[in-house]
């Protein structure tokens, strides 16, 4: 009997994957390809949209050649958020590489614009502070620095919306991506002309905003022929990867909380309305409601860096992440005083875009294993600052957090987080949260069944981790030092930036 499935694309920073997911939430087949990342200058982060598309096509052909007897109901996309792709009149990308989510080249623009709008007004209008990660400042940077590209741009799309355009020839965005532009009114749920004027960008160059589970069109016949797909398959608008991850992590009821560790890492709570504070960010969920969260741009990315820097041996290549866990497990809680500040890609709200990664307190006793554990602890300390802010504003008690993303595969890291947060950490069976969330939206879009019902039916727990009070006391002391030095480093980061610009 042929199984009914959806075809899902999940575009991250390090790789793109395609998968076939059946109506019971089982991933039947998955294929992935790695992507290149470019940082030609400090604070710049770029990728090639043509590579996104070519590798996506390769992954789709891979899953379709698996021999699975299936009927594909629809296609859905989850992708890294906040990229800016300028399309010309002919649908061509007008630059070779585009700024992605962690690009901070618009920091000076944000600093200049913020002088004309108070923090209170920024949050009241958009539920967020103006930061370089948002789409609006990136577009303004293109306008100021690449005026001919800006003039020729017919529409600016995000990564997800660009892949949808290549599939269907249609361009739309969803509420999750629109809420990350600083041009979107959270109260009216629409583009805001006053915000667009403040940013100095043309709202006519932005796509229409629709719900994440809405059908936007059908796979073009030429694309279907190229990929080996049946013609006429509907394509769902989809959502940003973070929101798809959270759907896959069970964030379908208000009050649910998640810890997500991919390239970036974040802690979040699902609420009816955004939590308005300069210490948190807010994005519209892929369903009704809002996600209030704190984020670290180099969460799992810090461990990725650690692996490349310290776990690549001559003649043996890169070692598995399991070796990092194995060595870090031999070190006592607190890494014998070694602290890691995980700001390889700067900070968003608790510090500045010019923050940098720091190991502090190195002693002769410290070995590679100490550095490995300190990286895991440092990421967790940073996220705890955001979790404390969430708990100040969210009236419901947070007792447990679902853990998803690549970091959730590490039992050691899950236990470290349980001890540092003082919460139960619930690691889920399926770590491919982005794929699962996109599949939920896609099934919902073609069947009419609510996304939340899929979120409840498909959720499976791998293991629960409980906080250890003895370890928690050790971490309280380390966390206090982390916060104190975090504040002290801000002046140093500012001076470092000034020196680098001379």
N, C-alpha and C positions, 0 to 999 in steps of 0.2 A: 504493500500500500504506500502510495506517495505521501510524504509528509508536507504539511503546509508550513512554510518558513518565510522569514524576511531576510533580506540581504542588508547588512549593516557595514558602514565604513566608520572607522574610528581613527581620526588623524590627530596624533600627538606631536610633541616636539622632537622626540627621538625616533619615532617610527609611525607608520600607518598600517592598520590592519583591516582586513575584511573578514566577515564571518557570516555564516548561515545560522540563524537561531530559530528553533521551532516554537510552537505555541505553548510548550511547557517550560520554556526558558532554558532549554538545553542548547549549548553551542555545538552544532554538529561538526563544523569544520572551520578552521581559522588559519589565515595566512597573513604574514607580516613582512614588511620591508623597512630597512633603516633609512633615515633621512639625514641630510647634511645640515649642519647649523653653522652660521657665520657670525663672527663678531669683529668686524673690521676696525672698530674703535671702541674704547672703553664706554660702556653703557649701551652700545648698539647690539641688537640681536635680530638677525635676518634669516629668512629662508626663501626658497625658490618655489613659487606656486606651480610652475610647470612640472617640477619634480613631485610635488604633492599629487598632481593629476596622473602623471605617468606611473608612479608607484602605486597609486590607488587602482589604476587599471590593471597593473600586474597582479595585485592581490585579488582583485575580483576574478580575473581569469583563472587564478590559482584555485580559488574555492569552487568555481564552476567546473573545473576539470577533475574534481575529486571523485566524480562518479556517483554522488548522492542522488537518490531518486526523490526529487522534491518539486513542489510547485511554489514559485516565488511570488508572494502576494504584493510586496512593495519593497522600496529601498529607503533606508534612513541613514542620516549622517550625524555623527558627533565629531566635533573638532575643537582643537585649541582655540581659545577665545582671544579677542582684541587685536587680531592681526588686521592690517589695512591693505587691501588690494585695489589699486586704481585701474578701472577698466575703461578703455577707449570706445569710440563709437562702433568699432567692429568686433567688440568683445575681447580685444587683445589686452594683456597686462602691460602697462606702460613703463614698468621698471623691471630690471632683471631679478632683483630680490626685494622682498617687502619686510617692513618692520613687524615683528610678532609681539606676543603678549608681554614679554619681559623687557622689551626695548624701552630705554629711558632717554632717548635723544631729545625728547621734548621737555626735559626737566626745566630748562631755562624759560621756555614759553610758559609753563605752568607757574613758575615762580613770579613771572611778570604779570600774568593774568590774575593771580590770586590777590594781588594788591587792590584790585577793583571789585572784589566780592568777598565778604567776610566768610569765615568758616561756617557760621550759623546759617547764612543764606545759601551757601553751597549745599549743605546737608538738607536744608528745608526744601530746596528745589529738586535735588537729584538723589537724595539719600546717601550721598557720598561726597568726599573731598575731591578736589581736582588733583589728579596725579598723572604721571607720564604714561602709565599703563593703559589708560582709557583711550578709546578710539578717537574721540574728538581732538585732543591735543596732537595725536599723530597726524591727523589730516591737516591740522593747522601747520605742522612742521613742513609737510609737503607743500602747502600753499606758499610758505615763506621761503623755502629753500629750493623747491623744484617748481617754480611758478608755471612753466610750460606744461609739466605733467598735470598739475592741478587744473589748468585751463582745459586741457584735452580730456579730462576724466568725465565720463558720462555718469558713472556710479562707483561709489566705494563699497566694497564687499568685505566681509570677514572670511576666514578660511572655510568654514562650513558653507556659507552662502556661495562662495566661489565654486566649491565642488558641486553644489546643487545646480549652479548655472551651467557648469560643463555637462552635467547629466541631462538637463532639461531645456536649457536656453532661457529659463525664467530667473528673475532675481527678486528675492524677498529676504527679510531677516525675521527673527523671532524676538519675543520680549526679553529673553535672557541676554541676547547680544545687544539689543537696543539699550537695556538698562546699564550697560557698561560703556557708554559713549560719552557721558556727561553732556548729552544733548537731549536727553529723554526725561520728561516729567514723570516722576513716580506716582504722583497723585492722579494725573490725567491719563497716564499710560499712552503717551504719544510724543512725537517730536515737538520740542518747545522752541518757538521762534526766538524768544528772548535769550535762551541759552545758545542757540545757533549764532545769534548776533554777538553775544559775549565772546564766543570762540572765534568769530570771524570766518565762519565757513558756510557754505551754501547748502541749505536743507534739501534742495532739489537734486543734490548728488547722493542722497541717502535712499535706500530702498524702502518699500512699504513694510510695516510691521504686522505680523500675523501670529497666531498661536503655534506652538512648537509641533503639535500633532496634526496640523492641517496639511492637506495635500496641496502641493504647489504646481504640479504638472506631471507629465509622463516622460520616461526616458526617451530621448530622441532616437529616431530610427537609425541614424548613422552610428550613434554611440552603441545602441543595442547590437547592431551588426558587428561592430568592432570588438565588443566584449563577449559576444555569444549569449546575450540575454534575449528572452522573448520580447517582442515589441509591445509597447503600450503599458509597461509596468509603472504604477504610480510612484511618485517620490514625495516623501514627507519633509516638511520644513526642517525638523530636527532642532537641536539645541546645542549650546556650548558644552564642551566636554565636562566641565566641572558640574554642571547641572545634571547631565546624563549620569555621571559618576554617582551623584547623590541619589538620583532615582534608583540606580542599581544598588545603592547602599541602604535602601529602605526608607528614604526621606519622603514619605508619602502621607505622614500625619504630623500635624503641628506639635512642636515640642521635641521631635526627634533630633538627635545630634550626631554628627559624623566627624571622624578624623580621616582625612584623605592624604595619602602620601604617594604622589607621582613625582614627576620632575619638580613641580611645585608641591607645597603641602599646605593644608588649611584645616581649621576647626570651625564648625558651623552649627547653626540651629535653624530649623524650619519654622517660620512664623507667618501669621496672617498679614502683618505689616512690617516694614523694615525697622530695625533698631537704630535710631538716629543718634549717632555719636561720632566724633572725629577719630575714634580708636578702632572702628570697624568699617567694613565695606558691606554693601548690599547689592544683590542681583535678584532680578525677578526669577522665580523658579521656572522650570520647564512646564509646570502645571500652575494652577492659581496659588498665589502666595509668594513669599520672599525668603531668600536665604541670607541671613546675616552671618558674617564670617571674618576671621582674620587669616591672612595668607602670608606665606613665606615663599618667595620666588625660587629659592634654591633649597628645597626640602630634600626629596629623594635625589635631586641634582647634586647635593653635597656628597652623598654616598657614591653617586656615579663618579664625581671628581676624585674622591678618595680611592676608588677602585682603579681608575686610570693612573693616578699619581703614585700609589704605593703597592698596588697588587697586580702589576704587569711585570712579569719576570722574563729576562732574556732567554730566548729559546722555548719559552712555555706560554707566552702570550698572557692575555687577561685571565685572571683567576675568577672563579665563580663567587657570587655574592655570599654564598654559604660559608666560604672561608673567612670573610669579614665577620660574620656572626660567630663563627667558631672561635676566632681569636678574641673578639670583644667580650665573649662570655667568660673568658679567663680573668677578666679585670673586675675589681670590686666596684660597686656602685659609687659614682662620683669620680671615677677615672683618676683616683689619687690626686685630686685637686686640679686636673687639667680641664680647662673650659674651652669650648669652641663656639664662636659666634658665626652663624651660617649665612653670611651676607655676600656670597659670591656674585650675586646679581643685584646687590643693593637692597634697600628696604622700601616698603610702601608707606605705612602709617606710623609705626612706632619709632622710625628713624628716617634717614634721608636716602634718596636714590644713590648717593655717593658713598654709602657704607660699603665696607669690604669684609671679606672673611678674615677671621683672626683666631689663632690658637693662643691662649693666655695661660701662663703658669707652668711652662715647660720646665721640668727638672731632669737631672741625669737618670732617674729611675724610669722615665717614660719611654715606652717602646711603641712600635707600630700598633699593637693591640690597644694601647691606651688611646691613641689617636682615633682608632675605629670606634671605640665605645663613646668617646667624647663627642664625635660627630653626631651619633644617634641621640645623645643626651642634649646636645646644644640645639638641635632642631626641635626637640620636645620642649625645652625651656622656652624657646621663642614662641611656640604655639600656645604654651600655657598662659603667656601674657594676654593673648587674644581670648582664650577661654575664660579667664578671670573677668574680662570686660563683658563678654556675653552673659555671664552669670549675674553681673551687676544689674543688667537691664532686662533680662528675661525672667519673668516672675515664676515660671515653673522650675522645679528642681531637675537638674541634669544628673542622673545617677549612672548612666551608661552611655557609651559612644560606640557606634558601629565603625569598624576600621576597614577601609577599602583602599584600593590602589596597590602598587607594587610593594610598598613598605609593609602592608598588612600580611605579606607572606612570611615575614621574619617574626618568629615567636619571641625572640629576644627583644626586638624593638617594641612589640606590642606590650610586653611586660614592663619595659622601661617607661612607656607612656602611661600604663596603669598606675605605676608607682609615683610618677611625677604629677600626673593630673589628679590622682586620688579618685579615679573613676574605674568602673568595670569597662574593659575594652573587649568588644565583641567582634572577633575576626570572622569575616564571612567566607563561606565556602568558595564562592565565585569571585575571583579577584579582578575579572574583566568588567568592572562596574560601568565604564563608558559604553561598552558594547551592549550590556544588558539594558541600560537606561535608554539608549537609542532604539533598541528592539521594542521596549515597552511603548515608546511613543509611536513607533511605526505600526505595531499591531493595533494600537488604539486608533490610529488614523484611518485604518482600513476596515476595522470591525465595529467601531463605535463603543467598544468596551472601555471603561474608565482606566486611565493610566494607573491609578492607585491600586486597583484590583490586581493588576499584574505585579506591582511592587510587593504586595503582600503574599501572593501565591508563589513567587519565584525566590523569595528570600530564604537562604539556607545558611545556618551558622556552622562555622568550622570549629571554633574554640573560643571559650570565654576566659579572659585573664583578669584576676582580682588584684587590687592594690595590696602591697605588702607594707604594713605600718612601719617596720624597722627600716626598710629601704626608703620609705617615704620621708622619714626624719632626716636621713642623710641628704636626700634631694632637696628638702626645704632649705637647708643651709647653702647648698650649691646654687639653688635658684635665687636666693637672696643676693648672693655675690654676682650672679649672672645679670640681674636687673641693675645692680649698682654700677658694674663696669659697662653695661650697655649704655647707660646714661653718660658716663664719663667719656666713652669712645666717640660720642657724637661730635664733640669739638675737634677731636683728632681727625675724624673723617672729613670734616669741613676744611681743616688745614691741609690735609692730604690732597683734597680736590683743588684747592688754590695753588698748591705747589705743582700739581700735574698740569695745570693750565698755563703755567708760566713758560 
